[in-house]
Amino acid sequence: MDDFNFYNSENDGYRGGFGDYVDPTPTNQPQYSAPQPGGPGKKKNRAARIAALVLACAVVGTGAGAGGAALYQHMTQPDTVIYEGARPEVDTMVNSNNGQPMTPEQLYAANLASCVGITVNTTVNIFGQTTTSAASGSGFVLTQDGYIVTNFHVIEEAVNDSSVDIQVSFANGDKYTAKLVGGEQENDVAVLKIEATGLQPVTLGDSDQLVVGEPVYAIGNPLGELTFTFTDGMVSALDRLITTTGTDPDTQQKVAITLNVLQTNCAINPGNSGGPLFDSYGNVVGIVSAKYTESTSGVTAEGLGFALPINDVKEILSDLIEHGYVTGKPYLGIQVKEVNEQAQLYGIPAGAAVSYVAEGSCAQKAGLQVNDIITAIDDTAVDSPSALTAALSTDYKAGDTAVLTVIRNQQEIQLTVTLDEKNAETEAANPIQQQNQQSQQGSGGSGYYQWPFGSFFW
């Protein structure tokens, strides 16, 4: 896996034109009437949703299957209902299409109204001239009152810039201006909201029941202009771990992101990012996110697409709608950096070196200080900032208590910390100290450390 590069969209599925081609207005599709959702649904635990949190914003980026049940009844808005479908084991699968899989024609007709194109318009100033750059991706309708799902990397530029315009387009020609409700970079998902009612939402499936060889389908907008393209394939593999790169919204530095994904040979291209992946019963089982392009040696790769399993993000989507962020994520309130190899030659241990401790944070309450080097959290060794990130994201939640092993003045000590929740309030107390960091770099900084790498924020 490390020998391959991913198509990196730099915040979108596609930028640029495709000759003079203009996508025609979609013709009337065969009408397939999806029955109304009903029946028992089931809630999933949130263990899988923070499975991989060393994030990167990969790269390239589907409809209302009939049947299902209200998934999150605790939604405060009466019209905001997410539907979840159910199915038995593979050899006895029964879906809402009278117990039979849909034909591709039926699946497309039933779900086209739930799929959208997403355009992010960014105005930039080049040599005094103002120009607009458009980024294109895909998405799907989650609730009838206007909540839309896509990839975080599609709308990344809108996270810290309210002037960025997000447009959502439907196959019938309707267009809406969307606002960003919330995004989760570590899992590459985001939720938008448009002012509309009576939309046709998708039904979420159960990605845990997928098997290799099962047919799947994608609806998206390759190249940003070949809108509402329908492609088919199969589940090629499950539980792949891929690592790509993204931009930290706070520091604007590149960060690595590791995602748990399913692999498919559905045709996926720039512009498909954020679109739905369906099983043959019309349920959304994944969010199209990435594809391989070529190896570092120049070997071209084809037919290697990836999607986020829907079970990994169901509760994330609910949190984003309810709170605007993912609840329960652990937060130390520190900035940490690498200990470089030169420092390690002089006996400084590898670990996560603390460069900043936020006022009032759990780290400050526990006694953590600048220049401390975190080498373990409980029984998990920490030899880098990314190792600390991975340990926190996979093994802990807000409110948990952990023991940090710390090297301070060449002495090992242990500090007990009760983890904060990562939210707007705790992050506001941990400002980016750009001027202070620059002065540290210019003067040699923190004594026996040098910091050639970017900060990690926890």
VOMARTI-316840 format. One record per residue (C-alpha): x, y, z; chain. Coordinates in Angstrom, 2 decimals, always signed. Layout:
<sites>
{{X,Y,Z},A},
...
</sites>
This chain:
<sites>
{{+0.00,+0.00,+0.00},A},
{{+2.82,+2.42,+0.83},A},
{{+4.14,+2.13,-2.72},A},
{{+1.07,+3.79,-4.19},A},
{{-0.09,+7.37,-4.39},A},
{{-3.66,+8.50,-4.08},A},
{{-5.29,+11.06,-6.31},A},
{{-5.25,+14.11,-4.05},A},
{{-8.03,+16.49,-4.88},A},
{{-6.82,+19.30,-2.65},A},
{{-10.29,+19.79,-1.20},A},
{{-12.42,+18.69,-4.08},A},
{{-13.28,+15.96,-6.51},A},
{{-12.33,+17.93,-9.61},A},
{{-11.09,+21.33,-10.73},A},
{{-11.13,+22.51,-14.29},A},
{{-12.98,+22.04,-17.52},A},
{{-13.58,+19.15,-19.87},A},
{{-13.44,+20.66,-23.33},A},
{{-16.67,+22.25,-24.44},A},
{{-18.81,+19.40,-23.22},A},
{{-22.06,+20.46,-21.55},A},
{{-23.98,+17.78,-19.72},A},
{{-27.51,+17.54,-21.13},A},
{{-30.55,+17.88,-18.97},A},
{{-31.34,+14.38,-17.67},A},
{{-34.11,+12.67,-19.57},A},
{{-37.05,+11.21,-17.73},A},
{{-35.94,+8.07,-15.98},A},
{{-38.10,+4.97,-15.63},A},
{{-40.27,+5.54,-12.64},A},
{{-39.64,+3.21,-9.73},A},
{{-41.72,+4.03,-6.72},A},
{{-39.92,+3.26,-3.48},A},
{{-42.20,+2.08,-0.66},A},
{{-42.29,+4.21,+2.45},A},
{{-39.76,+3.38,+5.18},A},
{{-41.02,+1.31,+8.06},A},
{{-40.12,-1.50,+10.40},A},
{{-37.57,-1.90,+13.13},A},
{{-34.13,-0.37,+12.88},A},
{{-31.06,-0.85,+14.99},A},
{{-28.51,+1.46,+16.47},A},
{{-24.82,+0.89,+16.11},A},
{{-22.25,+1.56,+18.77},A},
{{-19.71,+4.27,+18.18},A},
{{-16.64,+2.09,+18.63},A},
{{-15.98,+1.80,+14.92},A},
{{-16.44,+5.46,+14.13},A},
{{-13.13,+6.60,+15.62},A},
{{-11.26,+3.52,+14.48},A},
{{-8.68,+5.43,+12.46},A},
{{-7.89,+9.01,+13.37},A},
{{-4.44,+9.83,+12.01},A},
{{-6.18,+11.72,+9.27},A},
{{-5.54,+12.56,+5.71},A},
{{-7.87,+14.17,+3.31},A},
{{-7.83,+11.78,+0.45},A},
{{-8.95,+12.31,-2.74},A},
{{-11.53,+11.21,-5.25},A},
{{-14.58,+11.28,-4.42},A},
{{-25.95,+7.47,-3.48},A},
{{-30.24,+7.19,-3.04},A},
{{-33.28,+6.12,-1.26},A},
{{-33.62,+2.41,-1.19},A},
{{-37.09,+1.55,-0.02},A},
{{-37.87,+0.23,+3.41},A},
{{-36.04,+0.80,+6.66},A},
{{-36.73,+2.49,+9.94},A},
{{-36.02,+5.74,+11.71},A},
{{-32.43,+5.42,+12.86},A},
{{-31.93,+8.28,+15.28},A},
{{-35.17,+8.97,+17.11},A},
{{-33.44,+11.34,+19.52},A},
{{-33.17,+14.01,+16.81},A},
{{-34.65,+17.19,+18.23},A},
{{-36.03,+18.33,+14.87},A},
{{-39.28,+16.45,+14.13},A},
{{-38.66,+16.46,+10.37},A},
{{-35.05,+15.31,+10.64},A},
{{-35.16,+11.53,+10.38},A},
{{-32.38,+9.26,+9.14},A},
{{-33.61,+5.96,+7.74},A},
{{-31.81,+2.68,+8.18},A},
{{-32.61,-0.47,+6.26},A},
{{-32.09,-4.02,+7.43},A},
{{-31.33,-7.24,+5.62},A},
{{-30.76,-10.87,+6.57},A},
{{-27.66,-12.90,+5.75},A},
{{-26.34,-12.92,+2.22},A},
{{-27.98,-16.16,+1.09},A},
{{-31.45,-15.10,+2.30},A},
{{-31.30,-11.36,+1.73},A},
{{-34.67,-9.68,+1.66},A},
{{-34.98,-6.02,+0.86},A},
{{-37.80,-3.62,+0.37},A},
{{-38.16,-4.47,-3.32},A},
{{-40.63,-7.26,-2.55},A},
{{-37.83,-9.45,-1.26},A},
{{-35.74,-9.22,-4.43},A},
{{-32.67,-7.22,-5.39},A},
{{-33.34,-4.24,-7.62},A},
{{-32.27,-4.29,-11.22},A},
{{-29.69,-1.60,-11.99},A},
{{-32.38,+0.34,-13.84},A},
{{-34.70,+0.23,-10.84},A},
{{-31.94,+1.19,-8.40},A},
{{-30.91,+4.22,-10.44},A},
{{-34.49,+5.41,-10.91},A},
{{-35.29,+4.95,-7.23},A},
{{-32.23,+6.84,-6.01},A},
{{-31.45,+9.51,-8.58},A},
{{-33.54,+12.13,-6.74},A},
{{-31.47,+11.54,-3.59},A},
{{-28.09,+12.19,-5.24},A},
{{-26.55,+15.65,-5.62},A},
{{-23.65,+17.46,-7.17},A},
{{-21.67,+19.80,-4.93},A},
{{-19.78,+22.84,-6.19},A},
{{-17.51,+24.88,-3.91},A},
{{-16.77,+28.35,-5.27},A},
{{-13.69,+30.08,-3.90},A},
{{-12.80,+33.66,-4.82},A},
{{-9.06,+34.33,-4.92},A},
{{-6.98,+37.38,-5.75},A},
{{-4.14,+36.79,-8.21},A},
{{-1.87,+39.75,-8.93},A},
{{-4.69,+42.12,-8.10},A},
{{-7.21,+40.30,-10.28},A},
{{-10.17,+38.52,-8.68},A},
{{-11.07,+35.11,-10.03},A},
{{-13.35,+32.28,-8.92},A},
{{-12.22,+28.66,-8.68},A},
{{-14.85,+25.90,-8.59},A},
{{-14.41,+22.55,-6.88},A},
{{-16.79,+19.73,-7.72},A},
{{-17.85,+16.68,-5.76},A},
{{-20.85,+14.51,-4.98},A},
{{-23.22,+13.88,-2.09},A},
{{-26.59,+12.48,-1.08},A},
{{-29.73,+13.50,+0.79},A},
{{-29.79,+12.16,+4.35},A},
{{-33.10,+13.63,+5.57},A},
{{-36.19,+15.03,+3.90},A},
{{-35.64,+18.44,+5.50},A},
{{-32.38,+19.17,+3.73},A},
{{-29.37,+17.55,+5.40},A},
{{-26.77,+16.49,+2.80},A},
{{-23.76,+14.18,+3.27},A},
{{-20.44,+14.48,+1.44},A},
{{-16.70,+14.09,+2.07},A},
{{-14.90,+16.56,+4.27},A},
{{-12.24,+17.10,+1.62},A},
{{-14.89,+18.27,-0.87},A},
{{-15.90,+21.24,+1.30},A},
{{-12.63,+21.69,+3.20},A},
{{-12.10,+25.25,+2.02},A},
{{-15.38,+26.33,+3.62},A},
{{-14.40,+25.19,+7.13},A},
{{-12.60,+28.38,+8.15},A},
{{-13.78,+30.72,+5.42},A},
{{-17.39,+31.85,+5.50},A},
{{-16.99,+33.57,+2.12},A},
{{-16.68,+30.21,+0.36},A},
{{-19.92,+29.43,-1.46},A},
{{-21.29,+25.86,-1.51},A},
{{-23.89,+24.97,-4.15},A},
{{-25.95,+21.75,-4.21},A},
{{-27.54,+20.61,-7.50},A},
{{-30.19,+17.96,-8.14},A},
{{-30.82,+15.95,-11.29},A},
{{-34.10,+17.79,-11.93},A},
{{-32.22,+21.08,-12.19},A},
{{-32.97,+22.43,-8.70},A},
{{-30.07,+24.27,-7.10},A},
{{-29.57,+25.45,-3.52},A},
{{-26.99,+27.36,-1.54},A},
{{-25.84,+25.16,+1.33},A},
{{-24.35,+25.97,+4.70},A},
{{-21.80,+23.78,+6.43},A},
{{-23.31,+22.14,+9.51},A},
{{-20.17,+20.33,+10.59},A},
{{-17.28,+18.24,+9.34},A},
{{-15.10,+15.44,+10.67},A},
{{-11.74,+15.51,+8.92},A},
{{-10.44,+12.43,+10.69},A},
{{-13.17,+10.32,+9.04},A},
{{-13.54,+12.49,+5.90},A},
{{-17.26,+13.19,+6.28},A},
{{-19.26,+16.41,+6.37},A},
{{-22.90,+17.44,+6.65},A},
{{-24.45,+20.36,+4.74},A},
{{-27.90,+21.92,+5.11},A},
{{-30.11,+23.37,+2.41},A},
{{-33.40,+25.16,+2.95},A},
{{-35.73,+22.59,+1.45},A},
{{-38.40,+20.16,+2.60},A},
{{-40.01,+17.09,+1.12},A},
{{-36.76,+15.76,-0.26},A},
{{-36.25,+12.06,-0.90},A},
{{-33.70,+10.71,+1.62},A},
{{-31.55,+7.63,+1.21},A},
{{-31.88,+4.56,+3.40},A},
{{-28.69,+3.60,+5.20},A},
{{-27.68,-0.04,+4.99},A},
{{-25.52,-2.29,+7.16},A},
{{-21.94,-2.32,+5.85},A},
{{-20.99,-4.99,+8.41},A},
{{-23.01,-7.50,+6.38},A},
{{-21.19,-6.85,+3.11},A},
{{-19.21,-9.75,+1.64},A},
{{-16.47,-9.78,-0.97},A},
{{-17.96,-10.32,-4.41},A},
{{-21.28,-8.66,-3.62},A},
{{-22.44,-6.18,-6.30},A},
{{-22.38,-2.47,-5.47},A},
{{-23.27,+0.69,-7.39},A},
{{-22.22,+4.34,-7.32},A},
{{-23.92,+7.54,-8.49},A},
{{-21.72,+10.61,-8.76},A},
{{-20.33,+13.43,-10.84},A},
{{-17.00,+12.41,-12.42},A},
{{-14.94,+15.30,-13.72},A},
{{-17.52,+17.64,-12.27},A},
{{-19.41,+17.73,-15.57},A},
{{-20.50,+14.16,-16.36},A},
{{-23.18,+14.56,-13.77},A},
{{-25.23,+11.77,-12.20},A},
{{-23.15,+9.00,-13.73},A},
{{-24.10,+5.46,-12.69},A},
{{-21.34,+2.84,-12.34},A},
{{-21.32,-0.71,-11.07},A},
{{-18.86,-3.17,-9.63},A},
{{-18.41,-5.39,-6.63},A},
{{-16.95,-5.35,-3.15},A},
{{-13.31,-6.18,-3.86},A},
{{-12.09,-6.26,-0.25},A},
{{-13.12,-5.21,+3.25},A},
{{-11.28,-3.45,+6.07},A},
{{-8.50,-1.85,+4.08},A},
{{-6.41,+0.80,+5.86},A},
{{-5.30,+3.60,+3.54},A},
{{-3.25,+6.65,+4.44},A},
{{-3.37,+9.87,+2.48},A},
{{-2.84,+13.58,+3.19},A},
{{-5.02,+16.54,+4.04},A},
{{-4.70,+20.09,+5.30},A},
{{-5.16,+20.84,+8.98},A},
{{-7.89,+23.53,+9.10},A},
{{-6.16,+25.30,+11.99},A},
{{-2.50,+25.29,+10.91},A},
{{-2.93,+24.87,+7.13},A},
{{-0.16,+22.27,+7.34},A},
{{-0.28,+18.86,+5.67},A},
{{-1.35,+16.03,+7.96},A},
{{-1.53,+12.26,+7.48},A},
{{-4.96,+10.64,+7.64},A},
{{-5.56,+6.89,+7.96},A},
{{-9.00,+5.61,+7.02},A},
{{-10.68,+2.24,+7.32},A},
{{-12.35,+1.63,+3.95},A},
{{-13.92,-1.01,+1.76},A},
{{-12.45,-1.57,-1.69},A},
{{-14.50,-1.67,-4.89},A},
{{-13.87,-1.84,-8.63},A},
{{-16.71,+0.59,-9.39},A},
{{-15.45,+3.29,-11.73},A},
{{-14.44,+6.18,-9.46},A},
{{-12.94,+9.42,-10.74},A},
{{-12.34,+13.02,-9.63},A},
{{-15.78,+14.42,-8.82},A},
{{-17.17,+11.18,-7.33},A},
{{-15.95,+12.17,-3.85},A},
{{-18.74,+12.15,-1.28},A},
{{-21.21,+10.22,-3.39},A},
{{-23.08,+7.16,-2.11},A},
{{-22.20,+3.52,-2.69},A},
{{-25.30,+1.27,-2.81},A},
{{-25.85,-2.41,-2.31},A},
{{-28.21,-4.13,-4.75},A},
{{-31.13,-3.48,-2.40},A},
{{-30.90,+0.29,-2.70},A},
{{-29.29,+0.87,+0.71},A},
{{-26.29,+3.17,+1.09},A},
{{-23.44,+1.04,+2.42},A},
{{-20.55,+3.44,+1.85},A},
{{-19.41,+6.96,+0.99},A},
{{-17.11,+7.08,-2.03},A},
{{-13.86,+8.66,-0.94},A},
{{-10.67,+7.65,-2.73},A},
{{-8.91,+5.79,-5.54},A},
{{-5.42,+4.62,-6.33},A},
{{-3.72,+6.32,-9.25},A},
{{-0.18,+5.06,-9.66},A},
{{+2.75,+3.70,-7.69},A},
{{+5.81,+5.76,-6.83},A},
{{+7.63,+3.88,-9.58},A},
{{+5.08,+5.08,-12.13},A},
{{+3.01,+1.92,-12.45},A},
{{-0.57,+2.91,-13.31},A},
{{-3.38,+1.47,-11.19},A},
{{-6.98,+1.08,-12.33},A},
{{-10.11,-0.30,-10.72},A},
{{-8.96,+0.39,-7.17},A},
{{-11.62,+2.54,-5.55},A},
{{-12.44,+2.98,-1.88},A},
{{-15.47,+3.98,+0.18},A},
{{-16.04,+4.68,+3.86},A},
{{-18.21,+1.92,+5.38},A},
{{-21.48,+3.55,+6.38},A},
{{-21.50,+1.85,+9.81},A},
{{-18.30,+3.70,+10.69},A},
{{-19.95,+7.09,+10.24},A},
{{-23.64,+6.70,+11.17},A},
{{-23.29,+8.16,+14.66},A},
{{-20.81,+10.74,+13.40},A},
{{-23.50,+12.03,+11.03},A},
{{-26.02,+12.14,+13.87},A},
{{-23.59,+14.09,+16.07},A},
{{-22.83,+16.57,+13.30},A},
{{-26.53,+17.25,+12.80},A},
{{-27.27,+17.55,+16.51},A},
{{-24.16,+19.36,+17.74},A},
{{-22.10,+20.49,+14.75},A},
{{-19.19,+18.35,+15.91},A},
{{-18.51,+14.78,+17.01},A},
{{-19.11,+14.40,+20.73},A},
{{-16.96,+12.38,+23.07},A},
{{-13.65,+12.88,+21.28},A},
{{-10.75,+13.08,+23.74},A},
{{-8.69,+16.24,+24.01},A},
{{-5.55,+16.99,+26.02},A},
{{-5.27,+20.70,+25.22},A},
{{-1.63,+20.62,+24.15},A},
{{+0.50,+21.11,+21.08},A},
{{+3.18,+18.49,+20.51},A},
{{+6.05,+18.05,+18.08},A},
{{+8.58,+15.47,+17.00},A},
{{+11.88,+14.92,+18.77},A},
{{+14.26,+14.90,+15.81},A},
{{+16.92,+12.29,+15.17},A},
{{+19.78,+14.63,+16.05},A},
{{+18.34,+15.22,+19.52},A},
{{+17.86,+11.48,+20.00},A},
{{+21.59,+10.96,+19.35},A},
{{+22.20,+12.87,+22.59},A},
{{+19.92,+10.65,+24.66},A},
{{+16.67,+12.58,+24.25},A},
{{+13.99,+9.88,+23.88},A},
{{+11.59,+9.66,+20.97},A},
{{+8.07,+10.73,+21.84},A},
{{+5.57,+13.56,+21.64},A},
{{+7.37,+16.69,+22.87},A},
{{+5.05,+19.30,+24.43},A},
{{+5.47,+22.78,+22.93},A},
{{+2.32,+24.40,+24.34},A},
{{-0.16,+23.70,+27.15},A},
{{-3.54,+25.46,+27.00},A},
{{-4.69,+27.42,+30.02},A},
{{-7.31,+25.51,+32.00},A},
{{-6.90,+22.32,+29.98},A},
{{-6.85,+18.84,+31.49},A},
{{-3.16,+18.65,+30.60},A},
{{-2.40,+21.75,+32.67},A},
{{-4.48,+20.41,+35.56},A},
{{-2.51,+17.18,+35.42},A},
{{+0.78,+19.10,+35.64},A},
{{+2.04,+18.68,+32.07},A},
{{+4.64,+21.30,+31.12},A},
{{+6.29,+22.66,+27.98},A},
{{+9.36,+20.56,+27.03},A},
{{+7.91,+17.44,+28.64},A},
{{+8.21,+14.42,+26.35},A},
{{+5.28,+12.00,+26.44},A},
{{+6.62,+8.47,+25.90},A},
{{+3.56,+6.41,+26.86},A},
{{-0.15,+6.64,+27.62},A},
{{-1.11,+3.88,+30.02},A},
{{+0.52,+0.76,+28.54},A},
{{+0.78,+2.11,+24.99},A},
{{+4.22,+3.35,+23.94},A},
{{+4.35,+6.77,+22.28},A},
{{+7.33,+7.44,+20.01},A},
{{+5.86,+10.31,+17.96},A},
{{+2.99,+12.80,+17.87},A},
{{+1.10,+10.56,+15.43},A},
{{+1.42,+7.63,+17.86},A},
{{-0.16,+9.76,+20.58},A},
{{-2.92,+10.78,+18.17},A},
{{-3.61,+7.16,+17.23},A},
{{-3.69,+5.99,+20.85},A},
{{-6.07,+8.73,+21.95},A},
{{-8.44,+8.30,+19.02},A},
{{-8.73,+4.53,+19.15},A},
{{-8.65,+3.77,+22.87},A},
{{-10.14,+6.75,+24.72},A},
{{-13.13,+9.05,+24.90},A},
{{-13.78,+12.28,+26.77},A},
{{-13.97,+11.74,+30.52},A},
{{-11.59,+8.77,+30.54},A},
{{-8.63,+8.81,+32.93},A},
{{-5.18,+7.92,+31.63},A},
{{-1.63,+7.82,+33.01},A},
{{+0.97,+9.67,+30.94},A},
{{+4.60,+8.61,+31.18},A},
{{+6.67,+11.77,+30.77},A},
{{+10.38,+12.56,+30.56},A},
{{+11.16,+15.86,+32.30},A},
{{+14.72,+17.06,+32.87},A},
{{+15.94,+13.57,+32.03},A},
{{+13.76,+12.06,+34.76},A},
{{+10.74,+9.81,+34.18},A},
{{+7.54,+10.81,+35.92},A},
{{+3.90,+9.78,+35.63},A},
{{+0.94,+12.13,+35.45},A},
{{-2.74,+11.20,+35.72},A},
{{-5.06,+13.09,+33.39},A},
{{-8.85,+13.08,+32.93},A},
{{-9.41,+13.81,+29.25},A},
{{-11.42,+16.83,+28.09},A},
{{-13.87,+16.70,+25.18},A},
{{-12.71,+18.14,+21.89},A},
{{-15.17,+20.93,+21.06},A},
{{-15.24,+24.60,+20.18},A},
{{-14.71,+25.70,+23.77},A},
{{-11.67,+23.55,+24.48},A},
{{-10.11,+24.28,+21.10},A},
{{-10.62,+28.03,+21.60},A},
{{-8.44,+27.77,+24.71},A},
{{-5.64,+26.28,+22.60},A},
{{-4.83,+29.04,+20.10},A},
{{-2.26,+28.62,+17.38},A},
{{+0.89,+30.34,+18.66},A},
{{+2.35,+31.17,+15.26},A},
{{+4.40,+34.17,+16.38},A},
{{+5.73,+32.33,+19.40},A},
{{+6.62,+29.29,+17.28},A},
{{+8.45,+31.44,+14.75},A},
{{+10.47,+33.15,+17.48},A},
{{+11.33,+29.76,+18.97},A},
{{+12.51,+28.50,+15.60},A},
{{+14.57,+31.61,+15.02},A},
{{+16.30,+31.45,+18.41},A},
{{+16.79,+27.70,+18.62},A},
{{+13.48,+27.39,+20.42},A},
{{+13.21,+25.00,+23.29},A},
{{+16.81,+24.46,+24.30},A},
{{+17.80,+20.93,+23.46},A},
{{+15.04,+20.37,+20.89},A},
{{+14.70,+21.58,+17.36},A},
{{+11.38,+21.54,+15.62},A},
{{+11.49,+20.97,+11.86},A},
{{+8.02,+19.45,+11.78},A},
{{+4.49,+20.76,+12.12},A},
{{+2.49,+20.76,+15.32},A},
{{-0.15,+18.24,+16.33},A},
{{-3.06,+19.50,+18.37},A},
{{-4.56,+17.48,+21.20},A},
</sites>
